Amino acid sequence: MRTAHRTCPLCEAVCGLRLTLDDTGHVTSVKGDPDDPFSKGFVCPKGASLGRIDEDP
């Protein structure tokens, strides 16, 4: 498992995200990044579902 820090690409708010990835690179968890200066750990439902959106064929 590893953690990646990214910004959400789904809208203009560009919220900070903490993604947890398994050993194969699949997103297992998406949470708001409390260290992000703009979103301060908050994330909308769209951003929270980013892992499932990424896996959708």
N, CA, C and O atoms as a Tripos MOL2 file, in Angstrom:
@<TRIPOS>MOLECULE
protein
  228   227    57     0     0
PROTEIN
NO_CHARGES

@<TRIPOS>ATOM
      1 N           0.8400   -1.1820    0.0000 N.3       1 MET1
      2 CA          0.0000    0.0000    0.0000 C.3       1 MET1
      3 C           0.8870    1.2490    0.0000 C.2       1 MET1
      4 O           1.9430    1.2870    0.6310 O.2       1 MET1
      5 N           0.4250    2.2580   -0.7230 N.am      2 ARG2
      6 CA          1.1280    3.5410   -0.7010 C.3       2 ARG2
      7 C           0.1010    4.6600   -0.8110 C.2       2 ARG2
      8 O          -1.0350    4.4310   -1.2270 O.2       2 ARG2
      9 N           0.4970    5.8500   -0.4420 N.am      3 THR3
     10 CA         -0.3780    7.0130   -0.4900 C.3       3 THR3
     11 C           0.1490    7.9760   -1.5400 C.2       3 THR3
     12 O           1.3470    8.2490   -1.6070 O.2       3 THR3
     13 N          -0.7670    8.4890   -2.3600 N.am      4 ALA4
     14 CA         -0.4170    9.4780   -3.3800 C.3       4 ALA4
     15 C          -1.2380   10.7310   -3.1270 C.2       4 ALA4
     16 O          -2.4280   10.6440   -2.8230 O.2       4 ALA4
     17 N          -0.6220   11.8790   -3.2500 N.am      5 HIS5
     18 CA         -1.3050   13.1610   -3.0860 C.3       5 HIS5
     19 C          -1.5770   13.7330   -4.4710 C.2       5 HIS5
     20 O          -0.6620   13.9150   -5.2740 O.2       5 HIS5
     21 N          -2.8430   14.0110   -4.7340 N.am      6 ARG6
     22 CA         -3.2550   14.5130   -6.0420 C.3       6 ARG6
     23 C          -4.2970   15.6160   -5.8680 C.2       6 ARG6
     24 O          -4.7930   15.8470   -4.7650 O.2       6 ARG6
     25 N          -4.6180   16.2870   -6.9630 N.am      7 THR7
     26 CA         -5.7460   17.2130   -6.9680 C.3       7 THR7
     27 C          -6.8510   16.5930   -7.8050 C.2       7 THR7
     28 O          -6.5880   15.9360   -8.8130 O.2       7 THR7
     29 N          -8.0680   16.8020   -7.3870 N.am      8 CYS8
     30 CA         -9.2230   16.2370   -8.0690 C.3       8 CYS8
     31 C          -9.4370   16.9650   -9.3950 C.2       8 CYS8
     32 O          -9.4750   18.1960   -9.4160 O.2       8 CYS8
     33 N          -9.5790   16.2300  -10.5030 N.am      9 PRO9
     34 CA         -9.7530   16.8600  -11.8150 C.3       9 PRO9
     35 C         -11.2110   17.0560  -12.2260 C.2       9 PRO9
     36 O         -11.4760   17.4680  -13.3550 O.2       9 PRO9
     37 N         -12.1600   16.7700  -11.3350 N.am     10 LEU10
     38 CA        -13.5650   16.7240  -11.7400 C.3      10 LEU10
     39 C         -14.2660   18.0740  -11.8040 C.2      10 LEU10
     40 O         -15.3070   18.1800  -12.4510 O.2      10 LEU10
     41 N         -13.7400   19.1030  -11.1630 N.am     11 CYS11
     42 CA        -14.3550   20.4260  -11.2760 C.3      11 CYS11
     43 C         -13.3050   21.5020  -11.0270 C.2      11 CYS11
     44 O         -12.1330   21.1950  -10.8100 O.2      11 CYS11
     45 N         -13.7200   22.7460  -11.0580 N.am     12 GLU12
     46 CA        -12.7630   23.8570  -10.9220 C.3      12 GLU12
     47 C         -12.2670   24.0860   -9.5010 C.2      12 GLU12
     48 O         -11.3670   24.9020   -9.3010 O.2      12 GLU12
     49 N         -12.8200   23.3970   -8.5100 N.am     13 ALA13
     50 CA        -12.3730   23.5810   -7.1240 C.3      13 ALA13
     51 C         -11.0070   22.9410   -6.8630 C.2      13 ALA13
     52 O         -10.3300   23.3200   -5.9080 O.2      13 ALA13
     53 N         -10.5940   21.9900   -7.6850 N.am     14 VAL14
     54 CA         -9.3230   21.2510   -7.5780 C.3      14 VAL14
     55 C          -8.9520   20.9060   -6.1200 C.2      14 VAL14
     56 O          -7.8940   21.2940   -5.6260 O.2      14 VAL14
     57 N          -9.8280   20.1890   -5.4680 N.am     15 CYS15
     58 CA         -9.6080   19.7860   -4.0730 C.3      15 CYS15
     59 C          -8.3980   18.8630   -3.9560 C.2      15 CYS15
     60 O          -8.1030   18.0780   -4.8570 O.2      15 CYS15
     61 N          -7.7100   18.9780   -2.8290 N.am     16 GLY16
     62 CA         -6.5740   18.1070   -2.5570 C.3      16 GLY16
     63 C          -7.0600   16.7460   -2.0950 C.2      16 GLY16
     64 O          -7.9730   16.6510   -1.2750 O.2      16 GLY16
     65 N          -6.4450   15.6840   -2.6260 N.am     17 LEU17
     66 CA         -6.8460   14.3180   -2.3120 C.3      17 LEU17
     67 C          -5.6660   13.5130   -1.8060 C.2      17 LEU17
     68 O          -4.5180   13.7440   -2.1880 O.2      17 LEU17
     69 N          -5.9790   12.5530   -0.9310 N.am     18 ARG18
     70 CA         -5.0280   11.5130   -0.5360 C.3      18 ARG18
     71 C          -5.5830   10.1970   -1.0520 C.2      18 ARG18
     72 O          -6.6230    9.7230   -0.5950 O.2      18 ARG18
     73 N          -4.8810    9.6180   -2.0030 N.am     19 LEU19
     74 CA         -5.2960    8.3470   -2.5840 C.3      19 LEU19
     75 C          -4.4650    7.2330   -1.9690 C.2      19 LEU19
     76 O          -3.2450    7.3510   -1.8570 O.2      19 LEU19
     77 N          -5.1160    6.1650   -1.5770 N.am     20 THR20
     78 CA         -4.4150    4.9720   -1.1330 C.3      20 THR20
     79 C          -4.4680    3.9760   -2.2750 C.2      20 THR20
     80 O          -5.5380    3.6640   -2.7960 O.2      20 THR20
     81 N          -3.2960    3.4800   -2.6580 N.am     21 LEU21
     82 CA         -3.1870    2.5550   -3.7850 C.3      21 LEU21
     83 C          -2.6350    1.2230   -3.2980 C.2      21 LEU21
     84 O          -1.7480    1.1800   -2.4460 O.2      21 LEU21
     85 N          -3.1740    0.1310   -3.8510 N.am     22 ASP22
     86 CA         -2.6340   -1.1750   -3.4880 C.3      22 ASP22
     87 C          -1.3760   -1.4380   -4.3130 C.2      22 ASP22
     88 O          -0.9300   -0.5720   -5.0660 O.2      22 ASP22
     89 N          -0.8080   -2.6310   -4.1700 N.am     23 ASP23
     90 CA          0.4550   -2.9590   -4.8390 C.3      23 ASP23
     91 C           0.3520   -2.9960   -6.3520 C.2      23 ASP23
     92 O           1.3630   -2.8880   -7.0460 O.2      23 ASP23
     93 N          -0.8710   -3.1500   -6.8760 N.am     24 THR24
     94 CA         -1.0510   -3.1790   -8.3270 C.3      24 THR24
     95 C          -1.3820   -1.8060   -8.9020 C.2      24 THR24
     96 O          -1.5220   -1.6660  -10.1170 O.2      24 THR24
     97 N          -1.5110   -0.7850   -8.0430 N.am     25 GLY25
     98 CA         -1.8070    0.5690   -8.4970 C.3      25 GLY25
     99 C          -3.2700    0.9270   -8.5050 C.2      25 GLY25
    100 O          -3.6380    2.0170   -8.9450 O.2      25 GLY25
    101 N          -4.1290    0.0160   -8.0190 N.am     26 HIS26
    102 CA         -5.5630    0.3000   -7.9630 C.3      26 HIS26
    103 C          -5.8810    1.1720   -6.7580 C.2      26 HIS26
    104 O          -5.3430    0.9640   -5.6700 O.2      26 HIS26
    105 N          -6.7540    2.1470   -6.9590 N.am     27 VAL27
    106 CA         -7.1640    3.0550   -5.8940 C.3      27 VAL27
    107 C          -8.0740    2.3020   -4.9240 C.2      27 VAL27
    108 O          -9.1120    1.7750   -5.3260 O.2      27 VAL27
    109 N          -7.6900    2.2500   -3.6570 N.am     28 THR28
    110 CA         -8.5020    1.5670   -2.6510 C.3      28 THR28
    111 C          -9.2160    2.5430   -1.7220 C.2      28 THR28
    112 O         -10.1760    2.1730   -1.0460 O.2      28 THR28
    113 N          -8.7460    3.7940   -1.6870 N.am     29 SER29
    114 CA         -9.3620    4.7860   -0.8130 C.3      29 SER29
    115 C          -9.0820    6.1820   -1.3480 C.2      29 SER29
    116 O          -7.9880    6.4740   -1.8300 O.2      29 SER29
    117 N         -10.0970    7.0390   -1.2530 N.am     30 VAL30
    118 CA         -9.9510    8.4450   -1.6340 C.3      30 VAL30
    119 C         -10.4700    9.2840   -0.4720 C.2      30 VAL30
    120 O         -11.6210    9.1450   -0.0560 O.2      30 VAL30
    121 N          -9.6130   10.1530    0.0440 N.am     31 LYS31
    122 CA        -10.0040   11.0360    1.1450 C.3      31 LYS31
    123 C          -9.4780   12.4370    0.8580 C.2      31 LYS31
    124 O          -8.5280   12.6180    0.0960 O.2      31 LYS31
    125 N         -10.1060   13.4050    1.4740 N.am     32 GLY32
    126 CA         -9.6180   14.7690    1.3640 C.3      32 GLY32
    127 C          -8.2920   14.9180    2.0720 C.2      32 GLY32
    128 O          -8.0540   14.2750    3.0940 O.2      32 GLY32
    129 N          -7.4310   15.7570    1.5400 N.am     33 ASP33
    130 CA         -6.1100   15.9960    2.1350 C.3      33 ASP33
    131 C          -6.2030   17.1550    3.1200 C.2      33 ASP33
    132 O          -6.3890   18.2990    2.7050 O.2      33 ASP33
    133 N          -6.0780   16.8790    4.4190 N.am     34 PRO34
    134 CA         -6.1830   17.9530    5.4110 C.3      34 PRO34
    135 C          -5.0640   18.9910    5.3060 C.2      34 PRO34
    136 O          -5.1890   20.0900    5.8450 O.2      34 PRO34
    137 N          -3.9700   18.6490    4.6180 N.am     35 ASP35
    138 CA         -2.8590   19.5920    4.4500 C.3      35 ASP35
    139 C          -3.0290   20.4900    3.2230 C.2      35 ASP35
    140 O          -2.2160   21.3890    3.0060 O.2      35 ASP35
    141 N          -4.0690   20.2620    2.4200 N.am     36 ASP36
    142 CA         -4.3040   21.0960    1.2450 C.3      36 ASP36
    143 C          -4.7420   22.4890    1.6990 C.2      36 ASP36
    144 O          -5.6840   22.6050    2.4840 O.2      36 ASP36
    145 N          -4.0830   23.5470    1.2250 N.am     37 PRO37
    146 CA         -4.3950   24.8980    1.7140 C.3      37 PRO37
    147 C          -5.7670   25.4290    1.2840 C.2      37 PRO37
    148 O          -6.2950   26.3440    1.9150 O.2      37 PRO37
    149 N          -6.3470   24.8680    0.2230 N.am     38 PHE38
    150 CA         -7.6360   25.3610   -0.2590 C.3      38 PHE38
    151 C          -8.8100   24.5420    0.2740 C.2      38 PHE38
    152 O          -9.7420   25.0940    0.8580 O.2      38 PHE38
    153 N          -8.7610   23.2290    0.0710 N.am     39 SER39
    154 CA         -9.9100   22.3950    0.4670 C.3      39 SER39
    155 C          -9.8520   21.9620    1.9330 C.2      39 SER39
    156 O         -10.8740   21.5890    2.5100 O.2      39 SER39
    157 N          -8.6600   22.0090    2.5370 N.am     40 LYS40
    158 CA         -8.4800   21.7200    3.9710 C.3      40 LYS40
    159 C          -9.0990   20.3830    4.4000 C.2      40 LYS40
    160 O          -9.6350   20.2720    5.5030 O.2      40 LYS40
    161 N          -9.0240   19.3800    3.5370 N.am     41 GLY41
    162 CA         -9.5010   18.0430    3.8880 C.3      41 GLY41
    163 C         -10.9180   17.7420    3.4640 C.2      41 GLY41
    164 O         -11.3620   16.5980    3.5660 O.2      41 GLY41
    165 N         -11.6340   18.7370    2.9940 N.am     42 PHE42
    166 CA        -12.9980   18.5000    2.5350 C.3      42 PHE42
    167 C         -12.9670   18.0250    1.0830 C.2      42 PHE42
    168 O         -12.1120   18.4340    0.2970 O.2      42 PHE42
    169 N         -13.9060   17.1640    0.7490 N.am     43 VAL43
    170 CA        -14.0210   16.6700   -0.6190 C.3      43 VAL43
    171 C         -15.4970   16.3610   -0.8800 C.2      43 VAL43
    172 O         -16.2050   15.8880    0.0090 O.2      43 VAL43
    173 N         -15.9480   16.6310   -2.0950 N.am     44 CYS44
    174 CA        -17.3510   16.3970   -2.4430 C.3      44 CYS44
    175 C         -17.5710   14.9210   -2.7930 C.2      44 CYS44
    176 O         -16.6030   14.1710   -2.9170 O.2      44 CYS44
    177 N         -18.8130   14.5010   -2.9530 N.am     45 PRO45
    178 CA        -19.0850   13.1000   -3.3140 C.3      45 PRO45
    179 C         -18.4630   12.6820   -4.6460 C.2      45 PRO45
    180 O         -18.0920   11.5210   -4.8230 O.2      45 PRO45
    181 N         -18.3480   13.6220   -5.5770 N.am     46 LYS46
    182 CA        -17.7010   13.2740   -6.8500 C.3      46 LYS46
    183 C         -16.2410   12.9030   -6.6110 C.2      46 LYS46
    184 O         -15.7600   11.8910   -7.1210 O.2      46 LYS46
    185 N         -15.5480   13.7160   -5.8430 N.am     47 GLY47
    186 CA        -14.1470   13.4400   -5.5640 C.3      47 GLY47
    187 C         -13.9510   12.1620   -4.7590 C.2      47 GLY47
    188 O         -12.9920   11.4220   -4.9790 O.2      47 GLY47
    189 N         -14.8580   11.9090   -3.8310 N.am     48 ALA48
    190 CA        -14.7620   10.7010   -3.0090 C.3      48 ALA48
    191 C         -14.9390    9.4380   -3.8340 C.2      48 ALA48
    192 O         -14.4680    8.3700   -3.4420 O.2      48 ALA48
    193 N         -15.6170    9.5470   -4.9780 N.am     49 SER49
    194 CA        -15.8380    8.3710   -5.8260 C.3      49 SER49
    195 C         -14.8140    8.2700   -6.9490 C.2      49 SER49
    196 O         -14.9930    7.4710   -7.8680 O.2      49 SER49
    197 N         -13.7670    9.0440   -6.8990 N.am     50 LEU50
    198 CA        -12.7780    9.0870   -7.9780 C.3      50 LEU50
    199 C         -12.1570    7.7240   -8.2420 C.2      50 LEU50
    200 O         -11.8760    7.4060   -9.3980 O.2      50 LEU50
    201 N         -11.9320    6.9140   -7.2270 N.am     51 GLY51
    202 CA        -11.3640    5.5730   -7.4310 C.3      51 GLY51
    203 C         -12.2600    4.7020   -8.2840 C.2      51 GLY51
    204 O         -11.7760    4.0010   -9.1730 O.2      51 GLY51
    205 N         -13.5510    4.7340   -8.0310 N.am     52 ARG52
    206 CA        -14.4950    3.9450   -8.8320 C.3      52 ARG52
    207 C         -14.6030    4.4990  -10.2430 C.2      52 ARG52
    208 O         -14.7400    3.7340  -11.1980 O.2      52 ARG52
    209 N         -14.5430    5.8130  -10.3860 N.am     53 ILE53
    210 CA        -14.5980    6.4240  -11.7170 C.3      53 ILE53
    211 C         -13.3690    6.0140  -12.5300 C.2      53 ILE53
    212 O         -13.4740    5.7230  -13.7210 O.2      53 ILE53
    213 N         -12.2080    5.9920  -11.8790 N.am     54 ASP54
    214 CA        -10.9620    5.6170  -12.5490 C.3      54 ASP54
    215 C         -11.0100    4.1670  -13.0360 C.2      54 ASP54
    216 O         -10.4420    3.8490  -14.0820 O.2      54 ASP54
    217 N         -11.6770    3.2900  -12.2930 N.am     55 GLU55
    218 CA        -11.7420    1.8680  -12.6460 C.3      55 GLU55
    219 C         -12.8300    1.5540  -13.6650 C.2      55 GLU55
    220 O         -12.8530    0.4560  -14.2210 O.2      55 GLU55
    221 N         -13.7320    2.5010  -13.9180 N.am     56 ASP56
    222 CA        -14.8490    2.2440  -14.8150 C.3      56 ASP56
    223 C         -14.3640    2.1170  -16.2630 C.2      56 ASP56
    224 O         -13.7150    3.0250  -16.7820 O.2      56 ASP56
    225 N         -14.6800    0.9970  -16.9100 N.am     57 PRO57
    226 CA        -14.2120    0.8140  -18.2870 C.3      57 PRO57
    227 C         -14.9170    1.7640  -19.2420 C.2      57 PRO57
    228 O         -14.6470    1.7470  -20.4420 O.2      57 PRO57
@<TRIPOS>BOND
     1     1     2 1
     2     2     3 1
     3     3     4 2
     4     3     5 am
     5     5     6 1
     6     6     7 1
     7     7     8 2
     8     7     9 am
     9     9    10 1
    10    10    11 1
    11    11    12 2
    12    11    13 am
    13    13    14 1
    14    14    15 1
    15    15    16 2
    16    15    17 am
    17    17    18 1
    18    18    19 1
    19    19    20 2
    20    19    21 am
    21    21    22 1
    22    22    23 1
    23    23    24 2
    24    23    25 am
    25    25    26 1
    26    26    27 1
    27    27    28 2
    28    27    29 am
    29    29    30 1
    30    30    31 1
    31    31    32 2
    32    31    33 am
    33    33    34 1
    34    34    35 1
    35    35    36 2
    36    35    37 am
    37    37    38 1
    38    38    39 1
    39    39    40 2
    40    39    41 am
    41    41    42 1
    42    42    43 1
    43    43    44 2
    44    43    45 am
    45    45    46 1
    46    46    47 1
    47    47    48 2
    48    47    49 am
    49    49    50 1
    50    50    51 1
    51    51    52 2
    52    51    53 am
    53    53    54 1
    54    54    55 1
    55    55    56 2
    56    55    57 am
    57    57    58 1
    58    58    59 1
    59    59    60 2
    60    59    61 am
    61    61    62 1
    62    62    63 1
    63    63    64 2
    64    63    65 am
    65    65    66 1
    66    66    67 1
    67    67    68 2
    68    67    69 am
    69    69    70 1
    70    70    71 1
    71    71    72 2
    72    71    73 am
    73    73    74 1
    74    74    75 1
    75    75    76 2
    76    75    77 am
    77    77    78 1
    78    78    79 1
    79    79    80 2
    80    79    81 am
    81    81    82 1
    82    82    83 1
    83    83    84 2
    84    83    85 am
    85    85    86 1
    86    86    87 1
    87    87    88 2
    88    87    89 am
    89    89    90 1
    90    90    91 1
    91    91    92 2
    92    91    93 am
    93    93    94 1
    94    94    95 1
    95    95    96 2
    96    95    97 am
    97    97    98 1
    98    98    99 1
    99    99   100 2
   100    99   101 am
   101   101   102 1
   102   102   103 1
   103   103   104 2
   104   103   105 am
   105   105   106 1
   106   106   107 1
   107   107   108 2
   108   107   109 am
   109   109   110 1
   110   110   111 1
   111   111   112 2
   112   111   113 am
   113   113   114 1
   114   114   115 1
   115   115   116 2
   116   115   117 am
   117   117   118 1
   118   118   119 1
   119   119   120 2
   120   119   121 am
   121   121   122 1
   122   122   123 1
   123   123   124 2
   124   123   125 am
   125   125   126 1
   126   126   127 1
   127   127   128 2
   128   127   129 am
   129   129   130 1
   130   130   131 1
   131   131   132 2
   132   131   133 am
   133   133   134 1
   134   134   135 1
   135   135   136 2
   136   135   137 am
   137   137   138 1
   138   138   139 1
   139   139   140 2
   140   139   141 am
   141   141   142 1
   142   142   143 1
   143   143   144 2
   144   143   145 am
   145   145   146 1
   146   146   147 1
   147   147   148 2
   148   147   149 am
   149   149   150 1
   150   150   151 1
   151   151   152 2
   152   151   153 am
   153   153   154 1
   154   154   155 1
   155   155   156 2
   156   155   157 am
   157   157   158 1
   158   158   159 1
   159   159   160 2
   160   159   161 am
   161   161   162 1
   162   162   163 1
   163   163   164 2
   164   163   165 am
   165   165   166 1
   166   166   167 1
   167   167   168 2
   168   167   169 am
   169   169   170 1
   170   170   171 1
   171   171   172 2
   172   171   173 am
   173   173   174 1
   174   174   175 1
   175   175   176 2
   176   175   177 am
   177   177   178 1
   178   178   179 1
   179   179   180 2
   180   179   181 am
   181   181   182 1
   182   182   183 1
   183   183   184 2
   184   183   185 am
   185   185   186 1
   186   186   187 1
   187   187   188 2
   188   187   189 am
   189   189   190 1
   190   190   191 1
   191   191   192 2
   192   191   193 am
   193   193   194 1
   194   194   195 1
   195   195   196 2
   196   195   197 am
   197   197   198 1
   198   198   199 1
   199   199   200 2
   200   199   201 am
   201   201   202 1
   202   202   203 1
   203   203   204 2
   204   203   205 am
   205   205   206 1
   206   206   207 1
   207   207   208 2
   208   207   209 am
   209   209   210 1
   210   210   211 1
   211   211   212 2
   212   211   213 am
   213   213   214 1
   214   214   215 1
   215   215   216 2
   216   215   217 am
   217   217   218 1
   218   218   219 1
   219   219   220 2
   220   219   221 am
   221   221   222 1
   222   222   223 1
   223   223   224 2
   224   223   225 am
   225   225   226 1
   226   226   227 1
   227   227   228 2
@<TRIPOS>SUBSTRUCTURE
     1 MET1         2 RESIDUE 1 A MET
     2 ARG2         6 RESIDUE 1 A ARG
     3 THR3        10 RESIDUE 1 A THR
     4 ALA4        14 RESIDUE 1 A ALA
     5 HIS5        18 RESIDUE 1 A HIS
     6 ARG6        22 RESIDUE 1 A ARG
     7 THR7        26 RESIDUE 1 A THR
     8 CYS8        30 RESIDUE 1 A CYS
     9 PRO9        34 RESIDUE 1 A PRO
    10 LEU10       38 RESIDUE 1 A LEU
    11 CYS11       42 RESIDUE 1 A CYS
    12 GLU12       46 RESIDUE 1 A GLU
    13 ALA13       50 RESIDUE 1 A ALA
    14 VAL14       54 RESIDUE 1 A VAL
    15 CYS15       58 RESIDUE 1 A CYS
    16 GLY16       62 RESIDUE 1 A GLY
    17 LEU17       66 RESIDUE 1 A LEU
    18 ARG18       70 RESIDUE 1 A ARG
    19 LEU19       74 RESIDUE 1 A LEU
    20 THR20       78 RESIDUE 1 A THR
    21 LEU21       82 RESIDUE 1 A LEU
    22 ASP22       86 RESIDUE 1 A ASP
    23 ASP23       90 RESIDUE 1 A ASP
    24 THR24       94 RESIDUE 1 A THR
    25 GLY25       98 RESIDUE 1 A GLY
    26 HIS26      102 RESIDUE 1 A HIS
    27 VAL27      106 RESIDUE 1 A VAL
    28 THR28      110 RESIDUE 1 A THR
    29 SER29      114 RESIDUE 1 A SER
    30 VAL30      118 RESIDUE 1 A VAL
    31 LYS31      122 RESIDUE 1 A LYS
    32 GLY32      126 RESIDUE 1 A GLY
    33 ASP33      130 RESIDUE 1 A ASP
    34 PRO34      134 RESIDUE 1 A PRO
    35 ASP35      138 RESIDUE 1 A ASP
    36 ASP36      142 RESIDUE 1 A ASP
    37 PRO37      146 RESIDUE 1 A PRO
    38 PHE38      150 RESIDUE 1 A PHE
    39 SER39      154 RESIDUE 1 A SER
    40 LYS40      158 RESIDUE 1 A LYS
    41 GLY41      162 RESIDUE 1 A GLY
    42 PHE42      166 RESIDUE 1 A PHE
    43 VAL43      170 RESIDUE 1 A VAL
    44 CYS44      174 RESIDUE 1 A CYS
    45 PRO45      178 RESIDUE 1 A PRO
    46 LYS46      182 RESIDUE 1 A LYS
    47 GLY47      186 RESIDUE 1 A GLY
    48 ALA48      190 RESIDUE 1 A ALA
    49 SER49      194 RESIDUE 1 A SER
    50 LEU50      198 RESIDUE 1 A LEU
    51 GLY51      202 RESIDUE 1 A GLY
    52 ARG52      206 RESIDUE 1 A ARG
    53 ILE53      210 RESIDUE 1 A ILE
    54 ASP54      214 RESIDUE 1 A ASP
    55 GLU55      218 RESIDUE 1 A GLU
    56 ASP56      222 RESIDUE 1 A ASP
    57 PRO57      226 RESIDUE 1 A PRO
